[in-house]
């Protein structure tokens, strides 16, 4: 029998019976079949349609669509009561004698459910099965660009074979320079799109519209596409079109994290007062990772007694789920909630998980907790994990001011996930928590973590006395013996004004070093240089890595201390110390939108990770402001560039000041480390605390070059401040070294080379070096030196040597200098002395014309000397200096080295340099007759040049107002073999 070309479809629409179900709006439908669709049709039969509990019947004529697949139904949100609860739609195909059921049971309302007023419904679809598309529509920043018209969009699939049908973008503002965001749910996979159609209905007082671009992101494929427009959609402008076809600018396509749609059901228990008005949060854990924390608030009266609430969420591939954490944050008497269970269903594959609860989340019920962890159950789960109570003992230190009034939180991190941040409210053994000397005990209930490996602990910085000195944290499973407890030492301040200023720390078990284990992420946040860019809000950041994610960290304590943070045109620098999360894939950055000037224009973020040897660039250049652009206050940013930088390692430096009278110092302390493969840069030992007090041990974490096995350190101070003299007792250096051990050879015989490489295991061991000083570094004590070189206490064969330095100033007119002179001596394969100021001469007035000044420098034996570097700081009334030569006597070997110079160190003489590198020559060269002086000088110049390399440095000053400087500019070049030392950039060389 022939199928008629034009078919009749009888559409019956059933409005629900809940309060306020009916609508006054115009309802539209589009029916999709195997052979095409009807196009958007208005359902109007001249009756009062779509009333509460009503069944409305419509007949549509359309070409034969074949077997029906889905419908798209919605309304235009007009009228006094536009919200609509649709129960179901039944369509009878008269020509093909088929009846199709489309169950719905959801609101179509901007202020109910998920806020959608248009939906795709599949045949017989009891669960939503749509693919979500995030559509961003950008209105241009030109006069009159905004519109009051109704905007619609059509998304076209690859090759244009499928499309979304006409989707009305309700709830948008479409005002000048604004970005409107929409979540469009379509029961078809169209991404990547071939094109986008966009237009409007040309209604309203100001109907013309200037569309800048449309950006479409499909979480399911992870593809973000940009469709530029840059034209008017206006009958009175340009070509008069009010609908346009937009094509992708492929160069702007971005690949982001793939996410799949899931249906989430929350079952509130049917007991008295089970419901809550609190906002609910949850987080999913799987064997491949964990989701972000998600907020459940979809505009309806959710979580009422006996009610089941349904949400659509998007999750990345987390593998097989093993637990869910669910909580709220209201600690008042009427916020309690009794949760029955949670169900998760993957929309496309129907994978299903159940999470049974049957408990209160209430400060006055059960165990008074408002967070629950629920193990996953279902056919996909091979083992239901047990829920464990962990007894957490928090020991506050006994130093002055140790206690805190702030809110303290803890997160236990194990082999299987973590507990999330838990605020420690309910102490089981004390009333006044976290006081000096306290050992406060708490229970943390969670799905088993297996072995607890780390503890993340911190506070919110609130209260009159928020600074806190934490001694240690002890963790054990309830019911297990004390011997099974794991201790996590800290013995540091969590205080914005002490130590490194951090108020959150990650601790590792006793015997390990958190300073060495944790990775420092140095974050530079640049605020844009446009009007109103500054913000008073609290800014937070989260890092996503290949191995793990960081917690969401509030950026409270800046490293560069610029006062008010996030001011226009400024760069604020922060450090986050956490576990190694691997290569960073993306970041989330935003703010809490609190304050008089909460809006913020973020220019860029730069993250430097020295122990990875990487620097990440995250350009942003957008508003994070409720009243600007798309109104978002947080944004995910992917790196535009990952640059290689010098790879460093962590050192833990413990400095013990002696317990003798006036042992402490206020001077600036510095150190340099020498090893078999090189030396570190000069390391400054300072933080926010008052360091180097009598009898104190100060501990610092520093990132510096890996110098291999350490054979000496140099430590000293600059002699500034009141009471600068310092009695140094000892220094301890710790670093992690990696040793590789092969697997059993017998097992390897059967394996390929690649498998053998995978089998090789890297074992980290801690190298510890102790340097005993027990001496003064003071101008008026001991040998009056401010710098000392030390060798490891245990195994070094190196000894201290004394070098007598004779400095001969020239005899030409004006040869002498009033400047401060500095000297560095270099040995063959034995390092150098570092830069030493030549202070104590045999002459009262140093470096005068024709004078010989004699100094003594003590250092670890350098072996044969290869060069020296000498300079002055260009200070004093007459800084210019003509240096004849330097002679150095190795008193241990009774050897004299001659370093001729015969040049000016002066900005207005010779080549303008105030630093010279000199190489040793034979004594005979120096003793030649004066009649050969010209020839000798020429020969010396050639010899010095042969042993030197000339580097031409060009410095470009910015072309901005007041960009120039009158200060003395200096530069140091660092190479794989050595560095140049400080060189003056005076523009004359």
RAURCOR-V968910 format. One record per residue. N is the residue number from 1. SS is DSSP state (helix for helix, strand for strand, loop for the rest). PSI is psi as a letter, one per 40 degrees, with the letter a starting at -180 (NA if undefined). Layout:
N,SS,PSI
N,SS,PSI
//
This chain:
1,loop,h
2,loop,h
3,loop,h
4,loop,i
5,loop,d
6,strand,h
7,strand,i
8,strand,h
9,strand,h
10,strand,h
11,strand,h
12,strand,h
13,strand,h
14,strand,h
15,strand,i
16,loop,i
17,loop,e
18,loop,i
19,loop,h
20,loop,f
21,loop,d
22,loop,i
23,loop,i
24,loop,e
25,loop,i
26,loop,h
27,strand,h
28,strand,i
29,strand,i
30,strand,h
31,strand,h
32,strand,h
33,strand,a
34,loop,d
35,loop,e
36,strand,a
37,strand,i
38,loop,e
39,loop,i
40,loop,h
41,strand,h
42,strand,h
43,loop,g
44,loop,h
45,loop,f
46,loop,e
47,loop,i
48,loop,g
49,loop,i
50,loop,f
51,loop,i
52,loop,h
53,loop,e
54,loop,i
55,strand,h
56,strand,h
57,strand,h
58,strand,i
59,strand,h
60,strand,h
61,strand,h
62,strand,i
63,strand,i
64,loop,h
65,loop,e
66,loop,a
67,loop,h
68,strand,i
69,strand,d
70,strand,i
71,strand,i
72,strand,h
73,strand,i
74,strand,a
75,strand,i
76,loop,e
77,loop,f
78,loop,i
79,loop,i
80,loop,d
81,loop,g
82,loop,d
83,loop,i
84,strand,h
85,strand,h
86,strand,h
87,strand,d
88,strand,i
89,strand,h
90,strand,h
91,strand,h
92,strand,h
93,strand,h
94,loop,d
95,loop,d
96,loop,e
97,loop,f
98,strand,i
99,strand,h
100,strand,h
101,strand,h
102,strand,g
103,strand,i
104,strand,c
105,strand,f
106,strand,i
107,strand,i
108,strand,g
109,loop,i
110,loop,d
111,loop,e
112,loop,i
113,loop,b
114,loop,e
115,loop,e
116,loop,i
117,loop,e
118,strand,h
119,strand,i
120,strand,h
121,strand,h
122,strand,i
123,loop,h
124,loop,e
125,loop,h
126,loop,d
127,loop,i
128,loop,h
129,loop,f
130,loop,i
131,strand,h
132,strand,h
133,strand,h
134,strand,h
135,strand,h
136,strand,h
137,strand,h
138,strand,h
139,strand,i
140,loop,i
141,loop,f
142,loop,i
143,loop,h
144,loop,e
145,loop,d
146,loop,i
147,loop,i
148,loop,e
149,loop,i
150,loop,h
151,strand,h
152,strand,i
153,strand,i
154,strand,h
155,strand,h
156,strand,h
157,loop,i
158,helix,h
159,helix,e
160,helix,e
161,loop,d
162,loop,i
163,strand,i
164,loop,e
165,loop,i
166,loop,h
167,strand,h
168,strand,h
169,loop,g
170,loop,i
171,loop,e
172,loop,i
173,loop,d
174,loop,f
175,loop,i
176,loop,h
177,loop,e
178,loop,i
179,strand,h
180,strand,h
181,strand,h
182,strand,i
183,strand,h
184,strand,h
185,strand,h
186,strand,h
187,loop,f
188,loop,i
189,loop,h
190,loop,d
191,loop,h
192,loop,i
193,loop,i
194,loop,d
195,strand,i
196,strand,h
197,strand,h
198,strand,i
199,strand,a
200,strand,i
201,loop,e
202,loop,f
203,loop,i
204,loop,i
205,loop,d
206,loop,g
207,loop,d
208,loop,i
209,strand,h
210,strand,h
211,strand,h
212,strand,d
213,strand,i
214,strand,h
215,strand,h
216,strand,h
217,strand,h
218,strand,h
219,loop,d
220,loop,d
221,loop,e
222,loop,e
223,strand,h
224,strand,h
225,strand,i
226,strand,h
227,strand,g
228,strand,i
229,strand,c
230,strand,f
231,strand,i
232,strand,i
233,strand,g
234,loop,h
235,loop,d
236,loop,e
237,loop,i
238,loop,b
239,loop,e
240,loop,e
241,loop,i
242,loop,e
243,strand,h
244,strand,i
245,strand,h
246,strand,h
247,loop,i
248,loop,i
249,loop,g
250,helix,d
251,helix,e
252,helix,e
253,loop,h
254,strand,i
255,strand,h
256,loop,a
257,loop,h
258,loop,h
259,loop,i
260,strand,i
261,strand,h
262,strand,i
263,strand,h
264,strand,h
265,strand,h
266,strand,h
267,strand,h
268,strand,h
269,loop,i
270,loop,f
271,loop,i
272,loop,h
273,loop,f
274,loop,d
275,loop,i
276,loop,i
277,loop,e
278,loop,i
279,loop,h
280,strand,h
281,strand,i
282,strand,i
283,strand,h
284,strand,i
285,strand,h
286,strand,i
287,loop,e
288,loop,e
289,strand,a
290,strand,i
291,loop,i
292,loop,i
293,loop,h
294,strand,i
295,strand,h
296,strand,h
297,loop,h
298,loop,f
299,loop,e
300,loop,i
301,loop,g
302,loop,i
303,loop,f
304,loop,i
305,loop,h
306,loop,e
307,loop,i
308,strand,h
309,strand,h
310,strand,h
311,strand,i
312,strand,h
313,strand,i
314,strand,h
315,strand,i
316,loop,i
317,loop,h
318,loop,e
319,loop,a
320,loop,h
321,strand,i
322,strand,e
323,strand,i
324,strand,h
325,strand,h
326,strand,h
327,strand,i
328,strand,i
329,loop,e
330,loop,h
331,loop,f
332,loop,i
333,loop,d
334,loop,e
335,loop,e
336,loop,i
337,strand,h
338,strand,h
339,strand,h
340,strand,d
341,strand,i
342,strand,i
343,strand,h
344,strand,h
345,strand,h
346,strand,h
347,loop,d
348,loop,d
349,loop,e
350,loop,f
351,loop,h
352,strand,h
353,strand,i
354,strand,i
355,strand,h
356,strand,i
357,strand,c
358,strand,f
359,strand,i
360,strand,i
361,strand,g
362,loop,h
363,loop,e
364,loop,e
365,loop,i
366,loop,b
367,loop,e
368,loop,e
369,loop,i
370,loop,f
371,strand,i
372,strand,i
373,strand,h
374,strand,h
375,strand,i
376,loop,i
377,strand,i
378,loop,i
379,loop,d
380,loop,e
381,loop,h
382,loop,d
383,loop,h
384,loop,h
385,loop,i
386,loop,i
387,strand,h
388,strand,i
389,strand,h
390,strand,h
391,strand,h
392,strand,h
393,strand,h
394,strand,h
395,strand,h
396,strand,i
397,loop,i
398,loop,e
399,loop,i
400,loop,h
401,loop,f
402,loop,d
403,loop,i
404,loop,i
405,loop,e
406,loop,i
407,loop,h
408,strand,i
409,strand,i
410,strand,i
411,strand,h
412,strand,h
413,strand,h
414,strand,a
415,loop,d
416,loop,g
417,loop,a
418,strand,i
419,loop,e
420,loop,i
421,loop,h
422,strand,h
423,strand,h
424,loop,g
425,loop,d
426,loop,g
427,loop,h
428,loop,e
429,loop,e
430,loop,i
431,loop,d
432,loop,h
433,loop,i
434,loop,f
435,loop,i
436,loop,h
437,loop,e
438,loop,i
439,strand,g
440,strand,h
441,strand,i
442,strand,i
443,strand,h
444,strand,h
445,strand,h
446,strand,i
447,strand,h
448,loop,h
449,loop,e
450,loop,b
451,loop,h
452,strand,h
453,strand,d
454,strand,i
455,strand,h
456,strand,h
457,strand,i
458,strand,a
459,strand,i
460,loop,e
461,loop,e
462,loop,i
463,loop,i
464,loop,d
465,loop,g
466,loop,d
467,loop,i
468,strand,h
469,strand,h
470,strand,h
471,strand,d
472,strand,i
473,strand,h
474,strand,h
475,strand,h
476,strand,i
477,strand,h
478,loop,h
479,loop,e
480,loop,i
481,loop,i
482,helix,d
483,helix,e
484,helix,e
485,loop,i
486,strand,h
487,strand,h
488,strand,g
489,strand,i
490,strand,c
491,strand,f
492,strand,i
493,strand,i
494,strand,g
495,loop,h
496,loop,d
497,loop,e
498,loop,i
499,loop,b
500,loop,e
501,loop,e
502,loop,i
503,loop,e
504,strand,h
505,strand,i
506,strand,h
507,strand,i
508,strand,i
509,loop,i
510,loop,i
511,loop,e
512,loop,i
513,loop,h
514,helix,d
515,helix,d
516,helix,d
517,helix,d
518,loop,i
519,strand,h
520,strand,h
521,strand,h
522,strand,h
523,strand,h
524,strand,h
525,strand,h
526,strand,h
527,strand,i
528,loop,i
529,loop,f
530,loop,i
531,loop,h
532,loop,e
533,loop,d
534,loop,i
535,loop,i
536,loop,e
537,loop,i
538,loop,h
539,strand,h
540,strand,i
541,strand,i
542,strand,h
543,strand,h
544,strand,h
545,strand,i
546,loop,d
547,loop,d
548,loop,i
549,strand,i
550,loop,i
551,loop,i
552,loop,h
553,strand,h
554,strand,h
555,loop,g
556,loop,d
557,loop,h
558,loop,i
559,loop,d
560,loop,e
561,loop,g
562,loop,e
563,loop,b
564,loop,h
565,loop,i
566,loop,f
567,loop,i
568,loop,h
569,loop,e
570,loop,i
571,strand,h
572,strand,h
573,strand,h
574,strand,i
575,strand,h
576,strand,h
577,strand,h
578,strand,a
579,loop,i
580,loop,h
581,loop,e
582,loop,a
583,loop,h
584,strand,h
585,strand,d
586,strand,i
587,strand,i
588,strand,h
589,strand,i
590,strand,a
591,strand,i
592,loop,e
593,loop,f
594,loop,h
595,loop,i
596,loop,d
597,loop,g
598,loop,d
599,loop,i
600,strand,h
601,strand,h
602,strand,h
603,strand,d
604,strand,i
605,strand,h
606,strand,h
607,strand,h
608,strand,h
609,strand,g
610,loop,d
611,loop,e
612,loop,d
613,loop,f
614,strand,i
615,strand,h
616,strand,h
617,strand,h
618,strand,g
619,strand,i
620,strand,c
621,strand,f
622,strand,i
623,strand,i
624,strand,g
625,loop,h
626,loop,d
627,loop,e
628,loop,i
629,loop,b
630,loop,e
631,loop,e
632,loop,i
633,loop,e
634,strand,i
635,strand,i
636,strand,h
637,strand,h
638,strand,i
639,loop,h
640,loop,d
641,strand,h
642,strand,h
643,strand,h
644,strand,h
645,loop,i
646,loop,h
647,loop,h
648,loop,i
649,strand,i
650,strand,h
651,strand,h
652,strand,h
653,strand,h
654,strand,h
655,strand,h
656,strand,h
657,strand,h
658,loop,i
659,loop,f
660,loop,i
661,loop,h
662,loop,f
663,loop,d
664,loop,i
665,loop,i
666,loop,e
667,loop,i
668,loop,h
669,strand,h
670,strand,i
671,strand,i
672,strand,h
673,strand,h
674,strand,h
675,strand,a
676,loop,d
677,loop,e
678,strand,a
679,strand,i
680,loop,i
681,loop,i
682,loop,h
683,strand,h
684,strand,h
685,strand,g
686,loop,i
687,loop,a
688,loop,e
689,loop,i
690,loop,g
691,loop,i
692,loop,f
693,loop,i
694,loop,h
695,loop,e
696,loop,i
697,strand,h
698,strand,h
699,strand,h
700,strand,i
701,strand,h
702,strand,i
703,strand,h
704,strand,i
705,loop,i
706,loop,h
707,loop,e
708,loop,a
709,loop,h
710,strand,h
711,strand,e
712,strand,i
713,strand,i
714,strand,h
715,strand,i
716,strand,a
717,strand,i
718,loop,e
719,loop,e
720,loop,i
721,loop,i
722,loop,h
723,loop,f
724,loop,e
725,loop,i
726,strand,h
727,strand,h
728,strand,h
729,strand,d
730,strand,i
731,strand,h
732,strand,h
733,strand,h
734,strand,i
735,strand,i
736,strand,h
737,strand,i
738,strand,h
739,strand,h
740,strand,h
741,strand,h
742,loop,i
743,loop,i
744,loop,h
745,helix,d
746,helix,d
747,helix,d
748,helix,d
749,loop,d
750,loop,e
751,loop,i
752,loop,i
753,helix,d
754,helix,d
755,helix,d
756,helix,d
757,helix,d
758,helix,d
759,helix,d
760,loop,h
761,strand,h
762,strand,h
763,strand,h
764,strand,h
765,strand,i
766,strand,h
767,strand,h
768,strand,h
769,strand,h
770,strand,h
771,strand,h
772,strand,h
773,strand,c
774,strand,f
775,strand,i
776,strand,i
777,strand,g
778,loop,i
779,loop,d
780,loop,f
781,loop,i
782,loop,b
783,loop,e
784,loop,e
785,loop,i
786,loop,e
787,strand,i
788,strand,i
789,strand,h
790,strand,i
791,loop,i
792,loop,i
793,loop,d
794,loop,d
795,loop,e
796,loop,h
797,loop,e
798,loop,i
799,loop,i
800,strand,i
801,strand,i
802,strand,h
803,strand,h
804,strand,h
805,strand,h
806,strand,h
807,strand,h
808,strand,h
809,strand,i
810,loop,i
811,loop,e
812,loop,i
813,loop,h
814,loop,f
815,loop,d
816,loop,i
817,loop,i
818,loop,e
819,loop,i
820,loop,h
821,strand,i
822,strand,i
823,strand,h
824,strand,h
825,strand,h
826,strand,h
827,strand,i
828,loop,h
829,loop,e
830,loop,e
831,loop,a
832,strand,i
833,loop,e
834,loop,i
835,loop,h
836,strand,h
837,strand,h
838,loop,g
839,loop,d
840,loop,h
841,loop,i
842,loop,e
843,loop,i
844,loop,d
845,loop,h
846,loop,i
847,loop,f
848,loop,i
849,loop,h
850,loop,e
851,loop,i
852,strand,h
853,strand,h
854,strand,h
855,strand,i
856,strand,h
857,strand,h
858,strand,h
859,strand,i
860,strand,h
861,loop,h
862,loop,e
863,loop,a
864,loop,h
865,strand,i
866,strand,d
867,strand,i
868,strand,i
869,strand,h
870,strand,i
871,strand,i
872,strand,i
873,loop,e
874,loop,f
875,loop,i
876,loop,i
877,loop,d
878,loop,g
879,loop,d
880,loop,i
881,strand,h
882,strand,h
883,strand,h
884,strand,d
885,strand,i
886,strand,h
887,strand,h
888,strand,h
889,strand,h
890,strand,h
891,loop,d
892,loop,d
893,loop,e
894,loop,f
895,strand,h
896,strand,h
897,strand,h
898,strand,h
899,strand,g
900,strand,i
901,strand,c
902,strand,f
903,strand,i
904,strand,i
905,strand,g
906,loop,i
907,loop,d
908,loop,e
909,loop,i
910,loop,b
911,loop,e
912,loop,e
913,loop,i
914,loop,e
915,strand,h
916,strand,i
917,strand,h
918,strand,i
919,loop,i
920,loop,i
921,strand,i
922,loop,i
923,helix,d
924,helix,d
925,helix,d
926,helix,d
927,loop,e
928,loop,i
929,loop,i
930,helix,d
931,helix,e
932,helix,e
933,helix,d
934,helix,d
935,helix,d
936,helix,d
937,helix,d
938,helix,d
939,helix,d
940,helix,d
941,helix,d
942,helix,d
943,helix,d
944,helix,d
945,helix,d
946,helix,d
947,loop,e
948,loop,i
949,loop,h
950,loop,h
951,loop,h
952,loop,h
953,loop,h
954,loop,h
955,loop,h
956,loop,h
957,loop,i
958,loop,i
959,loop,f
960,loop,i
961,loop,h
962,loop,f
963,loop,d
964,loop,i
965,loop,i
966,loop,e
967,loop,i
968,loop,h
969,loop,h
970,strand,i
971,strand,i
972,loop,h
973,loop,h
974,strand,h
975,loop,i
976,loop,d
977,loop,d
978,loop,a
979,strand,i
980,loop,e
981,loop,i
982,loop,h
983,strand,h
984,strand,h
985,loop,g
986,loop,e
987,loop,e
988,loop,e
989,loop,NA
//
